[in-house]
Amino acid sequence: MRRFALVALLSTVVLGVGGVSWLFTHQDSPLFKPMKQYRLLSELTFVTPVEVDRIVSQSLGQSFWDVKLDVIQAELTRLDWVRAAQVKRHWPDQLSVSIEEQQPVARWGDSALMNQAGDVFYPNALNGFEDLVLLEGALSDSAMILMQLEAFQAVLHEIGLTITALEQQLDGVWRIRLLDGSRIILDAKEAMHKLALFVAAYPQLSDGLRKSPQRYDLRYSNGFIVGKMFF
């Protein structure tokens, strides 16, 4: 008898929960509240309102309680310029949408950009970003390569040199391209130390060398070689 009574009680509870759920989510219920509108809280530069509307508007008309916030967020983050998205309910019939866009700080190879965290993303077009520094290397090392760019540039800034491209090859060698057309080659071992020695010696080079593009090979323990470029 006790088991029968327990089963009956559980069945009643389940039916009760199902009934309450029906009252709030079924369109025939007098308590049904459809989602009628959404508000975009973020000012967008790269993502278009049309893209956002195409995704969010699919949830309008659904029950306030049935709208799948995680699904909307996942769809928004698939847009090529969205780094993160957050969607919230607001009673009785509104969604709010917040979007964090990607902020490109560098180009990555021929078809991608990199944000300030060193994450690589692939927008449909790269028009307008040609002046960003070009980075290349193993994708798994993208964040490290961005940090190395910042470190190299901080040192070279002391002598007025600006990096336009940085590549780390598979053997660890760094190849730096400068705004004046010059190139610097650094191996991975003691790279910062060797670059600092180069910066200290650079003012002593002749005006002729410093005013024309050169190839500076810093892969030596006791100095560096200056020569005409061939790469």
ChimeraX commands (.cxc) that place a marker at each C-alpha (Angstrom):
marker #1 position 0.00,0.00,0.00 radius 0.5
marker #1 position 2.77,2.42,0.92 radius 0.5
marker #1 position 4.52,1.81,-2.40 radius 0.5
marker #1 position 1.25,2.33,-4.28 radius 0.5
marker #1 position 0.60,5.56,-2.39 radius 0.5
marker #1 position 4.12,6.83,-3.13 radius 0.5
marker #1 position 3.76,6.08,-6.83 radius 0.5
marker #1 position 0.41,7.83,-6.87 radius 0.5
marker #1 position 1.89,10.87,-5.14 radius 0.5
marker #1 position 4.81,11.09,-7.55 radius 0.5
marker #1 position 2.44,10.79,-10.50 radius 0.5
marker #1 position 0.35,13.60,-9.12 radius 0.5
marker #1 position 3.42,15.80,-8.69 radius 0.5
marker #1 position 4.62,15.08,-12.23 radius 0.5
marker #1 position 1.19,15.84,-13.65 radius 0.5
marker #1 position 1.05,19.01,-11.60 radius 0.5
marker #1 position 4.44,20.20,-12.84 radius 0.5
marker #1 position 3.47,19.35,-16.39 radius 0.5
marker #1 position 0.24,21.26,-15.99 radius 0.5
marker #1 position 2.01,24.33,-14.69 radius 0.5
marker #1 position 4.50,24.12,-17.53 radius 0.5
marker #1 position 1.65,23.88,-20.03 radius 0.5
marker #1 position -0.01,26.98,-18.56 radius 0.5
marker #1 position 3.08,29.12,-19.19 radius 0.5
marker #1 position 4.39,27.66,-22.44 radius 0.5
marker #1 position 1.41,26.54,-24.54 radius 0.5
marker #1 position -0.09,29.11,-26.87 radius 0.5
marker #1 position -3.65,28.05,-25.99 radius 0.5
marker #1 position -3.08,28.85,-22.30 radius 0.5
marker #1 position -4.40,32.17,-20.94 radius 0.5
marker #1 position -1.05,32.58,-19.11 radius 0.5
marker #1 position 1.08,32.18,-22.24 radius 0.5
marker #1 position 3.51,35.09,-22.64 radius 0.5
marker #1 position 5.16,35.32,-26.07 radius 0.5
marker #1 position 8.51,36.99,-26.55 radius 0.5
marker #1 position 7.70,40.09,-28.59 radius 0.5
marker #1 position 10.86,42.12,-28.96 radius 0.5
marker #1 position 14.57,42.39,-28.27 radius 0.5
marker #1 position 16.90,45.26,-27.53 radius 0.5
marker #1 position 20.48,45.45,-28.78 radius 0.5
marker #1 position 22.56,47.03,-26.03 radius 0.5
marker #1 position 25.90,47.22,-27.87 radius 0.5
marker #1 position 27.12,49.71,-30.42 radius 0.5
marker #1 position 28.44,47.69,-33.34 radius 0.5
marker #1 position 31.21,48.50,-35.78 radius 0.5
marker #1 position 31.73,45.29,-37.71 radius 0.5
marker #1 position 28.64,43.17,-36.98 radius 0.5
marker #1 position 25.54,44.38,-38.81 radius 0.5
marker #1 position 22.10,44.69,-37.17 radius 0.5
marker #1 position 20.75,42.54,-40.01 radius 0.5
marker #1 position 22.97,39.65,-38.90 radius 0.5
marker #1 position 21.80,39.99,-35.30 radius 0.5
marker #1 position 18.15,40.26,-36.30 radius 0.5
marker #1 position 18.35,37.17,-38.49 radius 0.5
marker #1 position 19.36,35.12,-35.43 radius 0.5
marker #1 position 17.41,36.68,-32.58 radius 0.5
marker #1 position 14.11,37.21,-34.42 radius 0.5
marker #1 position 13.73,33.44,-34.76 radius 0.5
marker #1 position 12.96,33.29,-31.04 radius 0.5
marker #1 position 10.29,35.98,-31.08 radius 0.5
marker #1 position 6.82,34.52,-30.67 radius 0.5
marker #1 position 8.07,31.70,-28.46 radius 0.5
marker #1 position 7.06,31.45,-24.82 radius 0.5
marker #1 position 9.01,33.77,-22.51 radius 0.5
marker #1 position 10.16,30.66,-20.63 radius 0.5
marker #1 position 10.89,28.50,-23.67 radius 0.5
marker #1 position 13.38,30.80,-25.39 radius 0.5
marker #1 position 16.77,29.03,-25.49 radius 0.5
marker #1 position 19.23,31.73,-24.45 radius 0.5
marker #1 position 22.26,29.47,-24.85 radius 0.5
marker #1 position 21.27,28.61,-28.41 radius 0.5
marker #1 position 20.91,32.28,-29.38 radius 0.5
marker #1 position 24.28,33.09,-27.80 radius 0.5
marker #1 position 25.95,30.21,-29.61 radius 0.5
marker #1 position 24.53,31.34,-32.96 radius 0.5
marker #1 position 25.68,34.92,-32.37 radius 0.5
marker #1 position 29.23,33.88,-31.46 radius 0.5
marker #1 position 29.45,32.04,-34.79 radius 0.5
marker #1 position 29.34,35.39,-36.58 radius 0.5
marker #1 position 32.86,36.13,-37.75 radius 0.5
marker #1 position 33.22,39.46,-35.89 radius 0.5
marker #1 position 31.67,38.36,-32.57 radius 0.5
marker #1 position 34.03,37.48,-29.75 radius 0.5
marker #1 position 31.31,36.93,-27.10 radius 0.5
marker #1 position 27.56,37.40,-26.76 radius 0.5
marker #1 position 25.12,37.51,-23.86 radius 0.5
marker #1 position 21.33,37.24,-24.07 radius 0.5
marker #1 position 18.96,37.82,-21.14 radius 0.5
marker #1 position 15.18,37.70,-20.56 radius 0.5
marker #1 position 13.28,40.73,-19.30 radius 0.5
marker #1 position 9.71,40.28,-18.15 radius 0.5
marker #1 position 7.20,40.25,-19.67 radius 0.5
marker #1 position 8.22,40.00,-23.34 radius 0.5
marker #1 position 11.72,41.26,-24.09 radius 0.5
marker #1 position 15.22,39.96,-24.72 radius 0.5
marker #1 position 18.36,42.03,-24.31 radius 0.5
marker #1 position 21.40,41.28,-26.46 radius 0.5
marker #1 position 24.96,42.34,-25.66 radius 0.5
marker #1 position 27.77,41.67,-28.13 radius 0.5
marker #1 position 31.51,42.01,-27.70 radius 0.5
marker #1 position 33.13,42.47,-31.07 radius 0.5
marker #1 position 36.56,41.32,-32.08 radius 0.5
marker #1 position 39.14,44.12,-31.88 radius 0.5
marker #1 position 41.86,43.39,-34.44 radius 0.5
marker #1 position 45.41,44.39,-33.52 radius 0.5
marker #1 position 47.32,42.47,-36.19 radius 0.5
marker #1 position 46.95,40.44,-39.36 radius 0.5
marker #1 position 47.62,36.72,-39.22 radius 0.5
marker #1 position 48.90,35.29,-42.47 radius 0.5
marker #1 position 46.94,35.98,-45.64 radius 0.5
marker #1 position 43.40,35.30,-44.46 radius 0.5
marker #1 position 42.98,36.08,-40.77 radius 0.5
marker #1 position 43.20,38.71,-38.07 radius 0.5
marker #1 position 44.27,38.60,-34.43 radius 0.5
marker #1 position 42.59,40.23,-31.44 radius 0.5
marker #1 position 44.24,41.77,-28.38 radius 0.5
marker #1 position 44.28,38.43,-26.56 radius 0.5
marker #1 position 46.25,36.76,-29.36 radius 0.5
marker #1 position 43.24,34.81,-30.65 radius 0.5
marker #1 position 43.09,34.36,-34.42 radius 0.5
marker #1 position 39.77,34.81,-36.21 radius 0.5
marker #1 position 38.72,34.62,-39.84 radius 0.5
marker #1 position 36.43,37.42,-41.08 radius 0.5
marker #1 position 34.89,37.23,-44.53 radius 0.5
marker #1 position 37.02,40.16,-45.73 radius 0.5
marker #1 position 40.24,41.85,-44.62 radius 0.5
marker #1 position 39.69,45.14,-46.42 radius 0.5
marker #1 position 40.79,48.13,-44.37 radius 0.5
marker #1 position 43.32,46.27,-42.22 radius 0.5
marker #1 position 46.29,46.31,-44.58 radius 0.5
marker #1 position 48.25,48.64,-42.30 radius 0.5
marker #1 position 48.18,46.28,-39.30 radius 0.5
marker #1 position 51.35,44.36,-38.45 radius 0.5
marker #1 position 51.56,41.01,-40.23 radius 0.5
marker #1 position 52.25,38.03,-37.96 radius 0.5
marker #1 position 53.06,34.48,-39.04 radius 0.5
marker #1 position 53.96,31.24,-37.32 radius 0.5
marker #1 position 52.36,28.20,-35.74 radius 0.5
marker #1 position 48.71,28.89,-34.95 radius 0.5
marker #1 position 49.11,27.32,-31.51 radius 0.5
marker #1 position 51.74,29.97,-30.72 radius 0.5
marker #1 position 49.70,32.98,-31.84 radius 0.5
marker #1 position 49.37,34.57,-28.39 radius 0.5
marker #1 position 53.09,34.12,-27.70 radius 0.5
marker #1 position 54.00,35.66,-31.08 radius 0.5
marker #1 position 51.85,38.72,-30.30 radius 0.5
marker #1 position 53.60,39.11,-26.94 radius 0.5
marker #1 position 56.98,38.79,-28.66 radius 0.5
marker #1 position 55.98,41.47,-31.16 radius 0.5
marker #1 position 55.23,43.85,-28.28 radius 0.5
marker #1 position 58.56,43.04,-26.63 radius 0.5
marker #1 position 60.58,43.45,-29.84 radius 0.5
marker #1 position 58.82,46.70,-30.73 radius 0.5
marker #1 position 59.42,48.19,-27.28 radius 0.5
marker #1 position 63.17,47.67,-27.73 radius 0.5
marker #1 position 63.34,48.86,-31.34 radius 0.5
marker #1 position 61.29,51.96,-30.52 radius 0.5
marker #1 position 64.38,53.30,-28.71 radius 0.5
marker #1 position 66.12,53.80,-32.06 radius 0.5
marker #1 position 63.03,54.82,-34.02 radius 0.5
marker #1 position 62.44,51.52,-35.85 radius 0.5
marker #1 position 58.92,50.20,-36.44 radius 0.5
marker #1 position 57.98,46.57,-37.09 radius 0.5
marker #1 position 55.60,45.91,-39.98 radius 0.5
marker #1 position 55.86,42.10,-40.03 radius 0.5
marker #1 position 57.07,39.35,-37.70 radius 0.5
marker #1 position 57.45,35.68,-38.53 radius 0.5
marker #1 position 58.58,32.79,-36.37 radius 0.5
marker #1 position 59.84,29.91,-38.49 radius 0.5
marker #1 position 59.60,26.25,-37.57 radius 0.5
marker #1 position 63.21,26.24,-36.40 radius 0.5
marker #1 position 62.49,29.08,-33.97 radius 0.5
marker #1 position 64.21,31.78,-36.02 radius 0.5
marker #1 position 62.52,35.20,-35.93 radius 0.5
marker #1 position 62.33,37.30,-39.09 radius 0.5
marker #1 position 61.41,40.94,-38.55 radius 0.5
marker #1 position 60.47,43.36,-41.33 radius 0.5
marker #1 position 60.79,47.07,-40.58 radius 0.5
marker #1 position 58.96,50.10,-41.91 radius 0.5
marker #1 position 62.11,51.40,-43.68 radius 0.5
marker #1 position 62.39,48.15,-45.63 radius 0.5
marker #1 position 65.16,46.61,-43.53 radius 0.5
marker #1 position 65.09,43.07,-42.14 radius 0.5
marker #1 position 66.31,41.64,-38.83 radius 0.5
marker #1 position 67.03,37.94,-38.25 radius 0.5
marker #1 position 67.10,36.58,-34.71 radius 0.5
marker #1 position 67.43,33.05,-33.44 radius 0.5
marker #1 position 65.33,31.91,-30.50 radius 0.5
marker #1 position 68.27,31.74,-28.09 radius 0.5
marker #1 position 68.75,34.98,-26.11 radius 0.5
marker #1 position 66.72,36.89,-28.68 radius 0.5
marker #1 position 65.95,39.86,-26.44 radius 0.5
marker #1 position 69.56,40.15,-25.26 radius 0.5
marker #1 position 70.89,40.14,-28.82 radius 0.5
marker #1 position 68.31,42.66,-29.93 radius 0.5
marker #1 position 69.32,44.95,-27.06 radius 0.5
marker #1 position 72.97,44.72,-28.17 radius 0.5
marker #1 position 71.90,45.62,-31.69 radius 0.5
marker #1 position 69.97,48.66,-30.44 radius 0.5
marker #1 position 73.00,49.82,-28.46 radius 0.5
marker #1 position 75.28,49.49,-31.50 radius 0.5
marker #1 position 72.88,50.81,-34.14 radius 0.5
marker #1 position 73.68,54.55,-33.66 radius 0.5
marker #1 position 77.33,53.78,-34.39 radius 0.5
marker #1 position 76.55,52.55,-37.91 radius 0.5
marker #1 position 77.29,54.92,-40.75 radius 0.5
marker #1 position 74.55,57.18,-42.06 radius 0.5
marker #1 position 74.69,55.36,-45.36 radius 0.5
marker #1 position 73.87,52.04,-43.76 radius 0.5
marker #1 position 71.12,53.42,-41.57 radius 0.5
marker #1 position 69.42,55.36,-44.36 radius 0.5
marker #1 position 69.10,52.45,-46.80 radius 0.5
marker #1 position 67.37,49.10,-46.26 radius 0.5
marker #1 position 69.72,46.52,-44.79 radius 0.5
marker #1 position 69.69,42.96,-43.61 radius 0.5
marker #1 position 70.79,42.63,-39.99 radius 0.5
marker #1 position 71.66,39.10,-38.96 radius 0.5
marker #1 position 71.82,38.91,-35.16 radius 0.5
marker #1 position 72.35,35.16,-34.85 radius 0.5
marker #1 position 75.86,35.53,-33.45 radius 0.5
marker #1 position 77.08,35.55,-29.87 radius 0.5
marker #1 position 79.63,38.34,-30.31 radius 0.5
marker #1 position 77.95,40.74,-32.72 radius 0.5
marker #1 position 75.86,40.92,-35.90 radius 0.5
marker #1 position 76.32,41.06,-39.65 radius 0.5
marker #1 position 75.04,43.90,-41.82 radius 0.5
marker #1 position 74.43,43.11,-45.47 radius 0.5
marker #1 position 72.21,43.74,-48.44 radius 0.5
marker #1 position 68.88,42.01,-48.31 radius 0.5
marker #1 position 68.25,38.83,-50.24 radius 0.5
marker #1 position 65.09,37.49,-48.59 radius 0.5
marker link #1:1,2 radius 0.2
marker link #1:2,3 radius 0.2
marker link #1:3,4 radius 0.2
marker link #1:4,5 radius 0.2
marker link #1:5,6 radius 0.2
marker link #1:6,7 radius 0.2
marker link #1:7,8 radius 0.2
marker link #1:8,9 radius 0.2
marker link #1:9,10 radius 0.2
marker link #1:10,11 radius 0.2
marker link #1:11,12 radius 0.2
marker link #1:12,13 radius 0.2
marker link #1:13,14 radius 0.2
marker link #1:14,15 radius 0.2
marker link #1:15,16 radius 0.2
marker link #1:16,17 radius 0.2
marker link #1:17,18 radius 0.2
marker link #1:18,19 radius 0.2
marker link #1:19,20 radius 0.2
marker link #1:20,21 radius 0.2
marker link #1:21,22 radius 0.2
marker link #1:22,23 radius 0.2
marker link #1:23,24 radius 0.2
marker link #1:24,25 radius 0.2
marker link #1:25,26 radius 0.2
marker link #1:26,27 radius 0.2
marker link #1:27,28 radius 0.2
marker link #1:28,29 radius 0.2
marker link #1:29,30 radius 0.2
marker link #1:30,31 radius 0.2
marker link #1:31,32 radius 0.2
marker link #1:32,33 radius 0.2
marker link #1:33,34 radius 0.2
marker link #1:34,35 radius 0.2
marker link #1:35,36 radius 0.2
marker link #1:36,37 radius 0.2
marker link #1:37,38 radius 0.2
marker link #1:38,39 radius 0.2
marker link #1:39,40 radius 0.2
marker link #1:40,41 radius 0.2
marker link #1:41,42 radius 0.2
marker link #1:42,43 radius 0.2
marker link #1:43,44 radius 0.2
marker link #1:44,45 radius 0.2
marker link #1:45,46 radius 0.2
marker link #1:46,47 radius 0.2
marker link #1:47,48 radius 0.2
marker link #1:48,49 radius 0.2
marker link #1:49,50 radius 0.2
marker link #1:50,51 radius 0.2
marker link #1:51,52 radius 0.2
marker link #1:52,53 radius 0.2
marker link #1:53,54 radius 0.2
marker link #1:54,55 radius 0.2
marker link #1:55,56 radius 0.2
marker link #1:56,57 radius 0.2
marker link #1:57,58 radius 0.2
marker link #1:58,59 radius 0.2
marker link #1:59,60 radius 0.2
marker link #1:60,61 radius 0.2
marker link #1:61,62 radius 0.2
marker link #1:62,63 radius 0.2
marker link #1:63,64 radius 0.2
marker link #1:64,65 radius 0.2
marker link #1:65,66 radius 0.2
marker link #1:66,67 radius 0.2
marker link #1:67,68 radius 0.2
marker link #1:68,69 radius 0.2
marker link #1:69,70 radius 0.2
marker link #1:70,71 radius 0.2
marker link #1:71,72 radius 0.2
marker link #1:72,73 radius 0.2
marker link #1:73,74 radius 0.2
marker link #1:74,75 radius 0.2
marker link #1:75,76 radius 0.2
marker link #1:76,77 radius 0.2
marker link #1:77,78 radius 0.2
marker link #1:78,79 radius 0.2
marker link #1:79,80 radius 0.2
marker link #1:80,81 radius 0.2
marker link #1:81,82 radius 0.2
marker link #1:82,83 radius 0.2
marker link #1:83,84 radius 0.2
marker link #1:84,85 radius 0.2
marker link #1:85,86 radius 0.2
marker link #1:86,87 radius 0.2
marker link #1:87,88 radius 0.2
marker link #1:88,89 radius 0.2
marker link #1:89,90 radius 0.2
marker link #1:90,91 radius 0.2
marker link #1:91,92 radius 0.2
marker link #1:92,93 radius 0.2
marker link #1:93,94 radius 0.2
marker link #1:94,95 radius 0.2
marker link #1:95,96 radius 0.2
marker link #1:96,97 radius 0.2
marker link #1:97,98 radius 0.2
marker link #1:98,99 radius 0.2
marker link #1:99,100 radius 0.2
marker link #1:100,101 radius 0.2
marker link #1:101,102 radius 0.2
marker link #1:102,103 radius 0.2
marker link #1:103,104 radius 0.2
marker link #1:104,105 radius 0.2
marker link #1:105,106 radius 0.2
marker link #1:106,107 radius 0.2
marker link #1:107,108 radius 0.2
marker link #1:108,109 radius 0.2
marker link #1:109,110 radius 0.2
marker link #1:110,111 radius 0.2
marker link #1:111,112 radius 0.2
marker link #1:112,113 radius 0.2
marker link #1:113,114 radius 0.2
marker link #1:114,115 radius 0.2
marker link #1:115,116 radius 0.2
marker link #1:116,117 radius 0.2
marker link #1:117,118 radius 0.2
marker link #1:118,119 radius 0.2
marker link #1:119,120 radius 0.2
marker link #1:120,121 radius 0.2
marker link #1:121,122 radius 0.2
marker link #1:122,123 radius 0.2
marker link #1:123,124 radius 0.2
marker link #1:124,125 radius 0.2
marker link #1:125,126 radius 0.2
marker link #1:126,127 radius 0.2
marker link #1:127,128 radius 0.2
marker link #1:128,129 radius 0.2
marker link #1:129,130 radius 0.2
marker link #1:130,131 radius 0.2
marker link #1:131,132 radius 0.2
marker link #1:132,133 radius 0.2
marker link #1:133,134 radius 0.2
marker link #1:134,135 radius 0.2
marker link #1:135,136 radius 0.2
marker link #1:136,137 radius 0.2
marker link #1:137,138 radius 0.2
marker link #1:138,139 radius 0.2
marker link #1:139,140 radius 0.2
marker link #1:140,141 radius 0.2
marker link #1:141,142 radius 0.2
marker link #1:142,143 radius 0.2
marker link #1:143,144 radius 0.2
marker link #1:144,145 radius 0.2
marker link #1:145,146 radius 0.2
marker link #1:146,147 radius 0.2
marker link #1:147,148 radius 0.2
marker link #1:148,149 radius 0.2
marker link #1:149,150 radius 0.2
marker link #1:150,151 radius 0.2
marker link #1:151,152 radius 0.2
marker link #1:152,153 radius 0.2
marker link #1:153,154 radius 0.2
marker link #1:154,155 radius 0.2
marker link #1:155,156 radius 0.2
marker link #1:156,157 radius 0.2
marker link #1:157,158 radius 0.2
marker link #1:158,159 radius 0.2
marker link #1:159,160 radius 0.2
marker link #1:160,161 radius 0.2
marker link #1:161,162 radius 0.2
marker link #1:162,163 radius 0.2
marker link #1:163,164 radius 0.2
marker link #1:164,165 radius 0.2
marker link #1:165,166 radius 0.2
marker link #1:166,167 radius 0.2
marker link #1:167,168 radius 0.2
marker link #1:168,169 radius 0.2
marker link #1:169,170 radius 0.2
marker link #1:170,171 radius 0.2
marker link #1:171,172 radius 0.2
marker link #1:172,173 radius 0.2
marker link #1:173,174 radius 0.2
marker link #1:174,175 radius 0.2
marker link #1:175,176 radius 0.2
marker link #1:176,177 radius 0.2
marker link #1:177,178 radius 0.2
marker link #1:178,179 radius 0.2
marker link #1:179,180 radius 0.2
marker link #1:180,181 radius 0.2
marker link #1:181,182 radius 0.2
marker link #1:182,183 radius 0.2
marker link #1:183,184 radius 0.2
marker link #1:184,185 radius 0.2
marker link #1:185,186 radius 0.2
marker link #1:186,187 radius 0.2
marker link #1:187,188 radius 0.2
marker link #1:188,189 radius 0.2
marker link #1:189,190 radius 0.2
marker link #1:190,191 radius 0.2
marker link #1:191,192 radius 0.2
marker link #1:192,193 radius 0.2
marker link #1:193,194 radius 0.2
marker link #1:194,195 radius 0.2
marker link #1:195,196 radius 0.2
marker link #1:196,197 radius 0.2
marker link #1:197,198 radius 0.2
marker link #1:198,199 radius 0.2
marker link #1:199,200 radius 0.2
marker link #1:200,201 radius 0.2
marker link #1:201,202 radius 0.2
marker link #1:202,203 radius 0.2
marker link #1:203,204 radius 0.2
marker link #1:204,205 radius 0.2
marker link #1:205,206 radius 0.2
marker link #1:206,207 radius 0.2
marker link #1:207,208 radius 0.2
marker link #1:208,209 radius 0.2
marker link #1:209,210 radius 0.2
marker link #1:210,211 radius 0.2
marker link #1:211,212 radius 0.2
marker link #1:212,213 radius 0.2
marker link #1:213,214 radius 0.2
marker link #1:214,215 radius 0.2
marker link #1:215,216 radius 0.2
marker link #1:216,217 radius 0.2
marker link #1:217,218 radius 0.2
marker link #1:218,219 radius 0.2
marker link #1:219,220 radius 0.2
marker link #1:220,221 radius 0.2
marker link #1:221,222 radius 0.2
marker link #1:222,223 radius 0.2
marker link #1:223,224 radius 0.2
marker link #1:224,225 radius 0.2
marker link #1:225,226 radius 0.2
marker link #1:226,227 radius 0.2
marker link #1:227,228 radius 0.2
marker link #1:228,229 radius 0.2
marker link #1:229,230 radius 0.2
marker link #1:230,231 radius 0.2
view
